[in-house]
Amino acid sequence: MTDQPEPGSRSAPRLTTREAAELLGVKPETVYAYVSRGQLSSVRASGGRGSTFDADEVRALARRSGRRDPAPAGGDLVFRTGITLIEEDRYYFRGVDATELARRHRYEEVAEWLWTGELRPGTRFEAPAATLAAARRTVAALPPHSGSTDR
């Protein structure tokens, strides 16, 4: 974080913390987390209260983080991708209703289709024997009271 702009430097357009958060689709606290991680720089606002952010830098971070649309008034995040869509209580993968996919195809077939774009009937995921044996030994070593998440 920079406390003061460079003397004599010409300032680019600046955003308030709230404006930066809205553009990024995050909470103001998250904007400051980006600053602490070095993903975004800030300048102390005049009067010493709050910070301002370079508009171009914030837009670049928004592009890198996959943010596509400003957050609606309700605060829900909106992301556009070529793979998923949530609309009117329905979930779609690549434009196909997820419920219909689940009715017609096995898990592995849908996962393969999402990863490769090719729907291959009969696709099965097979773990290498050594990896599967190691996983089974690990699960067997867990205490009896371990929950399904641990297993």
DSSP file with accessible surface (Angstrom, degrees, kcal/mol):
  #  RESIDUE AA STRUCTURE BP1 BP2  ACC     N-H-->O    O-->H-N    N-H-->O    O-->H-N    TCO  KAPPA ALPHA  PHI   PSI    X-CA   Y-CA   Z-CA
    1    1 A M              0   0  103      0, 0.0     2,-0.5     0, 0.0    42,-0.2   0.000 360.0 360.0 360.0 138.0    0.0    0.0    0.0
    2    2 A T  B     -a   43   0A  63     40,-2.7    42,-1.0     1,-0.1    39,-0.0  -0.900 360.0-160.5-104.0 127.5    1.3    3.5   -0.8
    3    3 A D  S    S+     0   0   96     -2,-0.5    41,-0.2    40,-0.2    -1,-0.1   0.842  76.6  19.5 -75.8 -32.9    0.4    6.2    1.7
    4    4 A Q  S    S-     0   0  133     39,-0.1    -1,-0.2     3,-0.0    41,-0.1  -0.988  83.2-110.0-136.9 145.9    0.9    9.1   -0.6
    5    5 A P        -     0   0   62      0, 0.0     3,-0.1     0, 0.0     6,-0.0  -0.327  52.9 -84.1 -68.1 157.7    1.1    9.5   -4.4
    6    6 A E    >   -     0   0  138      1,-0.1     3,-2.0     2,-0.1     2,-0.0  -0.401  55.5-100.4 -59.4 135.6    4.4   10.3   -5.9
    7    7 A P  T 3  S+     0   0  124      0, 0.0    -1,-0.1     0, 0.0     3,-0.1  -0.341 105.8   9.3 -60.8 134.4    5.1   14.0   -5.8
    8    8 A G  T 3  S+     0   0   90      1,-0.3     2,-0.2    -3,-0.1    -2,-0.1   0.463  95.1 138.9  77.6   0.6    4.4   15.7   -9.1
    9    9 A S    <   -     0   0   56     -3,-2.0     2,-0.5     1,-0.1    -1,-0.3  -0.513  56.7-120.9 -79.9 146.9    2.8   12.5  -10.6
   10   10 A R        -     0   0  241     -2,-0.2     2,-0.3    -3,-0.1    -4,-0.1  -0.757  31.8-126.3 -86.2 127.8   -0.3   12.9  -12.7
   11   11 A S        -     0   0   87     -2,-0.5     3,-0.1    -6,-0.0    -1,-0.0  -0.553  12.8-145.3 -83.1 135.0   -3.1   10.9  -11.2
   12   12 A A        -     0   0   38     -2,-0.3    -1,-0.0     1,-0.2     0, 0.0  -0.448  51.7 -65.6 -80.7 167.2   -5.1    8.3  -13.2
   13   13 A P        -     0   0   88      0, 0.0    42,-2.3     0, 0.0    43,-0.3  -0.301  60.5-150.4 -56.5 136.7   -8.8    7.9  -12.4
   14   14 A R  E     -B   54   0A  82     40,-0.2     2,-0.4    41,-0.1    40,-0.2  -0.838   6.9-151.6-113.4 149.6   -9.2    6.6   -8.8
   15   15 A L  E     -B   53   0A  31     38,-2.8    38,-2.3    -2,-0.3     2,-0.1  -0.911  18.4-121.4-116.1 147.9  -12.0    4.5   -7.3
   16   16 A T  E  >  -B   52   0A  67     -2,-0.4     4,-2.7    36,-0.2     5,-0.2  -0.315  36.7-101.7 -74.1 170.1  -13.2    4.4   -3.7
   17   17 A T  H  > S+     0   0   18     34,-0.7     4,-2.7     1,-0.2     5,-0.2   0.928 124.6  50.0 -59.7 -43.7  -13.0    1.1   -1.8
   18   18 A R  H  > S+     0   0  152      1,-0.2     4,-2.5     2,-0.2    -1,-0.2   0.927 110.8  48.7 -63.2 -43.1  -16.7    0.6   -2.3
   19   19 A E  H  > S+     0   0   89      1,-0.2     4,-2.4     2,-0.2    -1,-0.2   0.922 112.2  48.6 -63.4 -42.2  -16.5    1.3   -6.1
   20   20 A A  H  X S+     0   0    0     -4,-2.7     4,-2.3     2,-0.2    -1,-0.2   0.921 111.2  50.8 -62.5 -43.6  -13.5   -1.1   -6.4
   21   21 A A  H  X>S+     0   0    2     -4,-2.7     5,-2.3    -5,-0.2     4,-1.4   0.919 110.6  48.8 -61.4 -42.7  -15.4   -3.8   -4.4
   22   22 A E  H  <5S+     0   0  110     -4,-2.5    49,-1.0     2,-0.2     3,-0.2   0.921 111.2  49.4 -64.3 -42.2  -18.5   -3.4   -6.7
   23   23 A L  H  <5S+     0   0   57     -4,-2.4    -1,-0.2     1,-0.2    -2,-0.2   0.890 116.7  41.9 -64.4 -36.9  -16.4   -3.7   -9.8
   24   24 A L  H  <5S-     0   0    5     -4,-2.3    -1,-0.2    -5,-0.2    -2,-0.2   0.628 108.3-125.3 -84.0 -15.4  -14.7   -6.8   -8.5
   25   25 A G  T  <5S+     0   0   11     -4,-1.4     2,-0.2     1,-0.3    -3,-0.2   0.851  72.3 109.1  73.5  33.8  -17.9   -8.3   -7.1
   26   26 A V  S   <S-     0   0   38     -5,-2.3    -1,-0.3    -6,-0.2    -2,-0.1  -0.797  74.7 -87.7-131.3 175.3  -16.5   -8.7   -3.6
   27   27 A K    >>  -     0   0  148     -2,-0.2     4,-1.4     1,-0.1     3,-1.0  -0.503  41.2-110.8 -79.6 155.9  -16.8   -7.1   -0.1
   28   28 A P  H 3> S+     0   0   28      0, 0.0     4,-1.7     0, 0.0     3,-0.2   0.872 119.2  60.4 -55.0 -34.2  -14.7   -4.1    0.8
   29   29 A E  H 3> S+     0   0  129      1,-0.2     4,-1.6     2,-0.2     5,-0.1   0.872 101.2  53.6 -61.5 -35.8  -12.8   -6.3    3.2
   30   30 A T  H <> S+     0   0   45     -3,-1.0     4,-2.3     2,-0.2    -1,-0.2   0.864 101.9  58.2 -68.5 -34.1  -11.7   -8.5    0.3
   31   31 A V  H  X S+     0   0    0     -4,-1.4     4,-1.7     1,-0.2    -1,-0.2   0.943 107.6  47.2 -59.7 -44.8  -10.4   -5.5   -1.6
   32   32 A Y  H  X S+     0   0   85     -4,-1.7     4,-2.5     1,-0.2    -1,-0.2   0.848 107.9  56.0 -67.1 -30.9   -8.1   -4.8    1.4
   33   33 A A  H  X S+     0   0   26     -4,-1.6     4,-1.8     2,-0.2    -1,-0.2   0.907 104.8  53.0 -65.4 -38.5   -7.1   -8.5    1.4
   34   34 A Y  H  <>S+     0   0   32     -4,-2.3     5,-2.5     2,-0.2     6,-1.0   0.897 109.2  50.1 -60.9 -38.5   -6.1   -8.1   -2.3
   35   35 A V  H ><5S+     0   0   18     -4,-1.7     3,-1.7     4,-0.2    -2,-0.2   0.946 109.3  49.7 -65.0 -45.9   -3.9   -5.1   -1.2
   36   36 A S  H 3<5S+     0   0   99     -4,-2.5    -1,-0.2     1,-0.3    -2,-0.2   0.810 111.0  50.3 -66.4 -26.6   -2.2   -7.2    1.6
   37   37 A R  T 3<5S-     0   0  152     -4,-1.8    -1,-0.3    -5,-0.2    -2,-0.2   0.431 116.6-114.1 -87.6  -2.5   -1.5  -10.0   -0.9
   38   38 A G  T < 5S+     0   0   65     -3,-1.7    -3,-0.2     2,-0.3    -2,-0.1   0.615  85.9 117.4  81.5  12.9    0.0   -7.6   -3.4
   39   39 A Q  S   <S+     0   0   76     -5,-2.5     2,-0.3    -6,-0.2    -4,-0.2   0.641  81.2  21.9 -85.6 -14.9   -2.7   -8.1   -6.0
   40   40 A L  S    S-     0   0    4     -6,-1.0     2,-0.3    -5,-0.1    -2,-0.3  -0.991  71.7-142.0-150.8 143.9   -3.8   -4.5   -5.9
   41   41 A S        -     0   0   49     -2,-0.3    13,-0.5    13,-0.1     2,-0.3  -0.809  17.9-166.5-109.7 156.2   -2.2   -1.2   -4.8
   42   42 A S        -     0   0    0     -2,-0.3   -40,-2.7    11,-0.1     2,-0.4  -0.923  13.9-146.6-137.7 161.1   -3.9    1.6   -2.9
   43   43 A V  E     -aC   2  52A  22      9,-2.1     9,-2.9    -2,-0.3   -40,-0.2  -0.993  35.3-105.8-128.1 135.0   -3.3    5.2   -2.0
   44   44 A R  E     - C   0  51A  87    -42,-1.0     7,-0.3    -2,-0.4     3,-0.1  -0.383  42.2-116.7 -58.2 131.7   -4.5    6.8    1.2
   45   45 A A    >   -     0   0   22      5,-2.3     3,-2.2     1,-0.1     4,-0.1  -0.334  40.6 -83.5 -68.2 154.0   -7.5    9.0    0.4
   46   46 A S  G >  S+     0   0  125      1,-0.3     3,-0.5     2,-0.2    -1,-0.1  -0.299 121.5  33.0 -58.7 140.5   -7.1   12.7    1.1
   47   47 A G  G 3  S-     0   0   82      1,-0.2    -1,-0.3    -3,-0.1     3,-0.1   0.392 120.8 -95.6  89.5  -6.3   -7.9   13.4    4.8
   48   48 A G  G <  S+     0   0   44     -3,-2.2     2,-0.6     1,-0.2    -1,-0.2   0.550  89.3 123.2  78.9   4.8   -6.4   10.0    5.7
   49   49 A R  S <  S-     0   0  219     -3,-0.5    -1,-0.2    -4,-0.1    -3,-0.0  -0.893  72.9 -25.4-106.5 117.5   -9.8    8.2    5.8
   50   50 A G  S    S-     0   0   33     -2,-0.6    -5,-2.3    -3,-0.1     2,-0.3  -0.167  75.9 -91.6  79.6-174.8  -10.0    5.2    3.5
   51   51 A S  E     - C   0  44A   4     -7,-0.3   -34,-0.7    -9,-0.0     2,-0.3  -0.895  20.8-140.0-135.0 163.4   -8.1    4.4    0.3
   52   52 A T  E     -BC  16  43A  29     -9,-2.9    -9,-2.1    -2,-0.3     2,-0.4  -0.889  14.7-150.1-124.3 159.6   -8.4    4.9   -3.4
   53   53 A F  E     -B   15   0A   0    -38,-2.3   -38,-2.8    -2,-0.3     2,-0.3  -0.971  26.0-104.5-134.0 142.7   -7.5    2.5   -6.2
   54   54 A D  E  >  -B   14   0A  34    -13,-0.5     4,-2.3    -2,-0.4   -40,-0.2  -0.500  28.6-143.0 -65.9 123.6   -6.4    2.9   -9.8
   55   55 A A  H  > S+     0   0    3    -42,-2.3     4,-2.5    -2,-0.3     5,-0.2   0.891  98.5  50.5 -60.3 -41.1   -9.4    2.2  -11.9
   56   56 A D  H  > S+     0   0   90    -43,-0.3     4,-2.3     1,-0.2    -1,-0.2   0.902 110.1  50.3 -65.2 -39.0   -7.3    0.4  -14.7
   57   57 A E  H  > S+     0   0   56      2,-0.2     4,-2.2     1,-0.2    -2,-0.2   0.913 111.0  48.8 -66.0 -39.3   -5.6   -1.8  -12.1
   58   58 A V  H  X S+     0   0    0     -4,-2.3     4,-2.5     2,-0.2    -2,-0.2   0.933 111.3  49.6 -66.4 -43.6   -9.0   -2.8  -10.6
   59   59 A R  H  X S+     0   0  100     -4,-2.5     4,-2.3     1,-0.2    -2,-0.2   0.905 109.7  51.9 -62.0 -39.4  -10.4   -3.6  -14.0
   60   60 A A  H  X S+     0   0   23     -4,-2.3     4,-2.3     2,-0.2    -1,-0.2   0.918 110.1  48.3 -63.3 -42.0   -7.3   -5.7  -14.9
   61   61 A L  H  X S+     0   0    4     -4,-2.2     4,-2.3     1,-0.2     6,-0.2   0.910 109.1  53.9 -64.1 -40.3   -7.8   -7.7  -11.6
   62   62 A A  H  <>S+     0   0   10     -4,-2.5     5,-1.6     1,-0.2     4,-0.4   0.916 109.5  48.1 -60.6 -41.1  -11.5   -8.1  -12.4
   63   63 A R  H ><5S+     0   0  160     -4,-2.3     3,-1.0     1,-0.2    -2,-0.2   0.927 112.9  47.7 -65.1 -43.4  -10.5   -9.6  -15.8
   64   64 A R  H 3<5S+     0   0  160     -4,-2.3    -1,-0.2     1,-0.2    -2,-0.2   0.845 110.4  51.9 -66.4 -33.0   -7.9  -11.9  -14.3
   65   65 A S  T 3<5S-     0   0   57     -4,-2.3    -1,-0.2    -5,-0.2    -2,-0.2   0.465 115.4-111.7 -87.9   0.4  -10.3  -13.1  -11.6
   66   66 A G  T < 5 +     0   0   23     -3,-1.0    14,-0.3    -4,-0.4     2,-0.2   0.507  63.0 151.6  88.4   2.3  -13.0  -14.0  -14.1
   67   67 A R      < +     0   0   11     -5,-1.6    -1,-0.3    -6,-0.2    12,-0.1  -0.492  10.3 165.2 -68.5 132.5  -15.5  -11.3  -13.0
   68   68 A R        +     0   0  133     10,-0.7    -1,-0.2     1,-0.3    11,-0.1   0.709  54.0  35.9-120.6 -37.1  -17.7  -10.4  -15.9
   69   69 A D  S    S-     0   0   36      9,-1.0     9,-0.4   -45,-0.1    -1,-0.3  -0.933  82.9-104.3-122.7 147.3  -20.7   -8.4  -14.7
   70   70 A P        -     0   0   95      0, 0.0   -47,-0.1     0, 0.0   -48,-0.1  -0.335  52.4 -91.7 -63.1 152.4  -21.1   -5.8  -11.9
   71   71 A A        -     0   0   36    -49,-1.0     6,-0.2     1,-0.1   -46,-0.1  -0.439  43.5-118.9 -66.0 134.0  -22.9   -7.1   -8.9
   72   72 A P    >   -     0   0   60      0, 0.0     3,-2.3     0, 0.0    -1,-0.1  -0.231  34.2 -95.1 -65.4 167.8  -26.6   -6.6   -9.0
   73   73 A A  T 3  S+     0   0  116      1,-0.3    -2,-0.1     2,-0.1     0, 0.0   0.825 124.6  60.7 -55.7 -32.7  -28.3   -4.5   -6.3
   74   74 A G  T 3  S-     0   0   70      1,-0.1    -1,-0.3     2,-0.1     3,-0.1   0.604 112.7-118.0 -73.7  -9.8  -29.1   -7.7   -4.3
   75   75 A G    <   +     0   0   49     -3,-2.3     2,-0.1     1,-0.3    -2,-0.1   0.459  63.2 145.7  90.1  -2.5  -25.4   -8.5   -4.0
   76   76 A D        -     0   0  120      1,-0.1    -1,-0.3    -5,-0.0     2,-0.2  -0.469  50.7-118.7 -69.0 141.8  -25.6  -11.8   -5.9
   77   77 A L        -     0   0   96     -6,-0.2     2,-0.5    -2,-0.1    -1,-0.1  -0.570  23.6-158.0 -80.2 144.9  -22.5  -12.6   -8.0
   78   78 A V        +     0   0   48     -9,-0.4    -9,-1.0    -2,-0.2   -10,-0.7  -0.988  14.3 174.4-126.1 120.3  -23.0  -12.9  -11.7
   79   79 A F        -     0   0  103     -2,-0.5     2,-0.5   -11,-0.1   -12,-0.1  -0.987  17.9-151.5-124.4 137.5  -20.4  -14.8  -13.8
   80   80 A R        +     0   0  171     -2,-0.4     2,-0.3   -14,-0.3     5,-0.1  -0.933  28.4 156.1-107.3 126.4  -20.6  -15.6  -17.4
   81   81 A T        -     0   0   77      3,-0.6    -2,-0.0    -2,-0.5    13,-0.0  -0.931  50.6-122.1-138.0 167.2  -18.9  -18.8  -18.6
   82   82 A G  S    S+     0   0   65     -2,-0.3     3,-0.1     1,-0.1    -2,-0.0   0.455 108.5  47.9 -85.7   0.2  -19.2  -21.1  -21.5
   83   83 A I  S    S+     0   0   66      1,-0.2    11,-3.4    10,-0.1     2,-0.3   0.823 108.6  33.2-110.6 -42.4  -19.8  -24.0  -19.1
   84   84 A T  E     +D   93   0B  49      9,-0.3    -3,-0.6    10,-0.1     2,-0.3  -0.868  47.5 175.7-125.1 155.1  -22.3  -23.1  -16.4
   85   85 A L  E     -D   92   0B  80      7,-1.7     7,-3.0    -2,-0.3     2,-0.5  -0.957  11.2-163.5-151.2 132.4  -25.5  -21.1  -16.1
   86   86 A I  E     +D   91   0B 122     -2,-0.3     2,-0.3     5,-0.2     5,-0.2  -0.989  27.8 156.5-115.7 120.7  -27.8  -20.7  -13.1
   87   87 A E  E >   -D   90   0B 101      3,-2.5     3,-1.4    -2,-0.5    -2,-0.0  -0.974  60.5 -12.2-150.9 129.5  -31.1  -19.2  -14.1
   88   88 A E  T 3  S-     0   0  172     -2,-0.3     3,-0.1     1,-0.3    -1,-0.1   0.907 126.9 -50.7  47.2  53.3  -34.6  -19.3  -12.7
   89   89 A D  T 3  S+     0   0  167      1,-0.2     2,-0.4    -3,-0.0    -1,-0.3   0.725 117.3 111.7  61.7  21.4  -33.8  -22.1  -10.2
   90   90 A R  E <   -D   87   0B  98     -3,-1.4    -3,-2.5     8,-0.0     2,-0.4  -0.952  55.8-148.0-122.4 149.9  -32.3  -24.2  -13.0
   91   91 A Y  E     -D   86   0B  94     -2,-0.4     7,-3.1    -5,-0.2     8,-0.4  -0.960  15.6-168.4-120.5 130.7  -28.6  -25.2  -13.4
   92   92 A Y  E     -DE  85  97B  53     -7,-3.0    -7,-1.7    -2,-0.4     2,-0.5  -0.954  14.4-157.3-124.4 140.9  -27.2  -25.7  -16.9
   93   93 A F  E >  S-DE  84  96B  42      3,-2.7     3,-2.6    -2,-0.4    -9,-0.3  -0.980  86.8 -18.7-111.8 123.5  -23.9  -27.2  -18.2
   94   94 A R  T 3  S-     0   0   92    -11,-3.4    -1,-0.2    -2,-0.5   -10,-0.1   0.848 130.1 -52.5  48.3  37.6  -22.9  -26.0  -21.6
   95   95 A G  T 3  S+     0   0   66    -12,-0.3     2,-0.5     1,-0.2    -1,-0.3   0.471 115.1 115.2  82.6   1.7  -26.5  -25.0  -22.2
   96   96 A V  E <  S-E   93   0B  59     -3,-2.6    -3,-2.7     1,-0.0    -1,-0.2  -0.900  76.3-105.9-109.3 132.9  -28.0  -28.3  -21.2
   97   97 A D  E  >  -E   92   0B  22     -2,-0.5     4,-2.1    -5,-0.2    -5,-0.3  -0.311  23.7-141.6 -57.0 125.5  -30.2  -28.7  -18.1
   98   98 A A  H  > S+     0   0   20     -7,-3.1     4,-2.4     1,-0.2     5,-0.2   0.838  99.6  57.1 -61.9 -33.7  -28.2  -30.5  -15.4
   99   99 A T  H  > S+     0   0   59     -8,-0.4     4,-1.8     1,-0.2    -1,-0.2   0.926 107.5  47.7 -64.9 -42.0  -31.2  -32.5  -14.3
  100  100 A E  H  > S+     0   0   53      1,-0.2     4,-1.8     2,-0.2    -2,-0.2   0.897 110.0  52.8 -65.2 -39.7  -31.6  -33.9  -17.7
  101  101 A L  H  X S+     0   0   10     -4,-2.1     4,-2.5     1,-0.2    -1,-0.2   0.927 108.7  50.1 -59.5 -44.3  -27.9  -34.7  -17.9
  102  102 A A  H  < S+     0   0   76     -4,-2.4    -1,-0.2     1,-0.2    -2,-0.2   0.849 110.7  50.2 -64.6 -32.9  -28.2  -36.6  -14.6
  103  103 A R  H  < S+     0   0  174     -4,-1.8    -1,-0.2    -5,-0.2    -2,-0.2   0.838 121.6  31.5 -71.6 -32.7  -31.2  -38.6  -15.9
  104  104 A R  H  < S+     0   0  176     -4,-1.8     2,-0.3    -5,-0.1    -2,-0.2   0.638 117.5  43.0-103.5 -18.6  -29.5  -39.6  -19.1
  105  105 A H  S  < S-     0   0   51     -4,-2.5    -1,-0.1    -5,-0.2     2,-0.1  -0.956  74.2-112.9-135.8 153.3  -25.8  -39.9  -18.4
  106  106 A R     >  -     0   0   80     -2,-0.3     4,-2.1     1,-0.1     3,-0.3  -0.367  38.7-105.5 -77.0 161.7  -23.5  -41.3  -15.7
  107  107 A Y  H  > S+     0   0  176      1,-0.2     4,-2.7     2,-0.2     5,-0.2   0.905 119.8  50.8 -53.3 -49.6  -21.3  -39.0  -13.6
  108  108 A E  H  > S+     0   0   39      1,-0.2     4,-2.5     2,-0.2    -1,-0.2   0.872 108.0  53.1 -61.3 -38.2  -18.1  -39.8  -15.5
  109  109 A E  H  > S+     0   0   17     -3,-0.3     4,-2.1    14,-0.2    11,-0.3   0.931 112.1  44.2 -63.1 -44.3  -19.7  -39.2  -18.9
  110  110 A V  H  X S+     0   0   19     -4,-2.1     4,-2.7     2,-0.2    -2,-0.2   0.930 113.5  50.5 -67.8 -43.2  -20.8  -35.7  -17.8
  111  111 A A  H  X S+     0   0    8     -4,-2.7     4,-2.4    -5,-0.2     5,-0.2   0.935 111.0  48.9 -60.8 -44.9  -17.5  -34.9  -16.2
  112  112 A E  H  X S+     0   0   27     -4,-2.5     4,-2.8    -5,-0.2     6,-0.5   0.917 111.2  50.7 -60.0 -42.3  -15.6  -36.0  -19.4
  113  113 A W  H  X S+     0   0   33     -4,-2.1     4,-2.5     1,-0.2    -2,-0.2   0.913 110.9  48.4 -63.0 -42.4  -18.0  -33.8  -21.5
  114  114 A L  H  < S+     0   0   32     -4,-2.7    -1,-0.2     1,-0.2    -2,-0.2   0.897 116.9  42.4 -65.1 -40.5  -17.4  -30.8  -19.2
  115  115 A W  H  < S+     0   0  177     -4,-2.4    -2,-0.2    -5,-0.2    -1,-0.2   0.869 132.7  18.2 -73.8 -38.7  -13.6  -31.2  -19.4
  116  116 A T  H  < S-     0   0   61     -4,-2.8    -3,-0.2    -5,-0.2    -2,-0.2   0.627  92.2-122.9-110.6 -19.5  -13.2  -32.1  -23.0
  117  117 A G  S  < S+     0   0   36     -4,-2.5     2,-0.5    -5,-0.5    -4,-0.2   0.479  79.5 109.4  84.7   2.1  -16.4  -30.9  -24.7
  118  118 A E        -     0   0  108     -6,-0.5     2,-0.7     2,-0.0    -1,-0.2  -0.952  62.0-145.5-116.2 126.4  -17.0  -34.4  -26.1
  119  119 A L        -     0   0   68     -2,-0.5    -9,-0.1    -6,-0.1   -10,-0.1  -0.795  20.7-176.4 -89.6 114.4  -19.7  -36.7  -24.7
  120  120 A R    >   -     0   0  103     -2,-0.7     3,-1.8   -11,-0.3    -8,-0.1  -0.895  19.9-138.2-116.6 100.3  -18.4  -40.2  -24.8
  121  121 A P  T 3  S+     0   0  109      0, 0.0   -16,-0.0     0, 0.0    -2,-0.0  -0.254  88.5  24.9 -55.9 138.1  -21.0  -42.8  -23.7
  122  122 A G  T 3  S+     0   0   48      1,-0.3   -17,-0.0   -16,-0.0   -14,-0.0   0.459  80.7 159.3  87.8   1.0  -19.5  -45.5  -21.5
  123  123 A T    <   -     0   0   23     -3,-1.8     2,-0.4   -17,-0.1    -1,-0.3  -0.330  15.4-177.0 -58.8 133.3  -16.7  -43.3  -20.1
  124  124 A R        -     0   0  150    -16,-0.1     2,-0.6   -15,-0.1    -1,-0.0  -0.994  23.3-134.8-133.2 142.4  -15.3  -44.6  -16.9
  125  125 A F        -     0   0   77     -2,-0.4     2,-0.5     2,-0.0   -17,-0.1  -0.864  23.5-168.8 -96.3 125.9  -12.6  -43.2  -14.6
  126  126 A E        -     0   0  149     -2,-0.6     3,-0.0     0, 0.0    -2,-0.0  -0.967  11.9-144.1-118.3 125.4  -10.2  -45.8  -13.4
  127  127 A A        -     0   0   55     -2,-0.5    -2,-0.0     1,-0.1     5,-0.0  -0.643  33.9-100.2 -82.8 142.3   -7.7  -45.2  -10.7
  128  128 A P     >  -     0   0   86      0, 0.0     4,-2.6     0, 0.0     5,-0.2  -0.334  34.0-117.8 -57.7 143.8   -4.3  -46.8  -11.0
  129  129 A A  H  > S+     0   0   83      1,-0.2     4,-2.6     2,-0.2     5,-0.2   0.877 112.9  51.1 -55.2 -42.2   -4.1  -49.9   -8.8
  130  130 A A  H  > S+     0   0   77      2,-0.2     4,-2.2     1,-0.2    -1,-0.2   0.910 111.4  47.5 -65.4 -40.1   -1.3  -48.6   -6.6
  131  131 A T  H  > S+     0   0   86     -3,-0.2     4,-2.4     2,-0.2    -2,-0.2   0.923 112.4  49.2 -66.1 -42.9   -3.1  -45.3   -6.0
  132  132 A L  H  X S+     0   0   64     -4,-2.6     4,-2.4     2,-0.2    -2,-0.2   0.924 110.8  50.1 -63.5 -42.2   -6.3  -47.1   -5.2
  133  133 A A  H  X S+     0   0   38     -4,-2.6     4,-2.3    -5,-0.2    -1,-0.2   0.917 110.3  50.2 -63.4 -41.6   -4.5  -49.5   -2.8
  134  134 A A  H  X S+     0   0   35     -4,-2.2     4,-2.3     1,-0.2    -1,-0.2   0.913 110.5  49.7 -64.0 -40.9   -2.8  -46.5   -1.0
  135  135 A A  H  X S+     0   0   49     -4,-2.4     4,-2.4     1,-0.2    -2,-0.2   0.921 110.6  49.9 -64.2 -41.2   -6.2  -44.7   -0.6
  136  136 A R  H  X S+     0   0  164     -4,-2.4     4,-2.4     1,-0.2    -2,-0.2   0.897 110.6  49.7 -66.0 -39.3   -7.8  -47.9    0.9
  137  137 A R  H  X S+     0   0  161     -4,-2.3     4,-1.4     2,-0.2    -1,-0.2   0.908 110.7  51.0 -63.9 -40.7   -4.9  -48.3    3.3
  138  138 A T  H  X S+     0   0   93     -4,-2.3     4,-0.5     2,-0.2     3,-0.3   0.936 111.7  45.9 -63.2 -46.3   -5.2  -44.6    4.4
  139  139 A V  H >< S+     0   0   50     -4,-2.4     3,-1.4     1,-0.2    -1,-0.2   0.917 110.0  54.7 -64.5 -40.4   -9.0  -45.0    5.0
  140  140 A A  H 3< S+     0   0   83     -4,-2.4    -1,-0.2     1,-0.3    -2,-0.2   0.806 103.4  57.2 -63.9 -27.0   -8.5  -48.2    6.9
  141  141 A A  H 3< S+     0   0   86     -4,-1.4    -1,-0.3    -3,-0.3    -2,-0.2   0.609  85.0 104.2 -81.2  -9.7   -6.0  -46.4    9.2
  142  142 A L  S << S-     0   0   51     -3,-1.4    -3,-0.0    -4,-0.5     9,-0.0  -0.380  84.9 -96.3 -71.2 150.1   -8.6  -43.8   10.2
  143  143 A P    >   -     0   0   59      0, 0.0     3,-2.1     0, 0.0    -1,-0.1  -0.268  34.7-112.6 -62.0 151.7  -10.2  -44.1   13.7
  144  144 A P  T 3  S+     0   0  127      0, 0.0    -2,-0.1     0, 0.0    -3,-0.0   0.795 115.1  59.8 -57.7 -28.6  -13.6  -45.8   13.7
  145  145 A H  T 3  S+     0   0  163      2,-0.0     2,-0.0     0, 0.0    -3,-0.0   0.475  76.8 125.9 -82.3   0.8  -15.4  -42.6   14.6
  146  146 A S    <   -     0   0   17     -3,-2.1     2,-0.0     1,-0.1    -4,-0.0  -0.330  57.6-128.1 -61.4 139.4  -14.2  -40.8   11.5
  147  147 A G     >  -     0   0   37      1,-0.1     4,-1.8    -2,-0.0     3,-0.3  -0.215  25.9 -97.2 -83.0 174.6  -16.9  -39.2    9.4
  148  148 A S  T  4 S+     0   0  107      1,-0.2    -1,-0.1     2,-0.2    -2,-0.1   0.838 121.4  59.9 -64.5 -30.3  -17.6  -39.7    5.7
  149  149 A T  T  4 S+     0   0  136      1,-0.2    -1,-0.2     2,-0.2    -3,-0.0   0.919 107.2  45.8 -65.0 -42.0  -15.8  -36.4    4.9
  150  150 A D  T  4        0   0  112     -3,-0.3    -1,-0.2     1,-0.2    -2,-0.2   0.860 360.0 360.0 -66.8 -35.2  -12.6  -37.8    6.4
  151  151 A R     <        0   0  116     -4,-1.8    -2,-0.2   -11,-0.0    -1,-0.2   0.819 360.0 360.0 -75.8 360.0  -13.0  -41.1    4.6
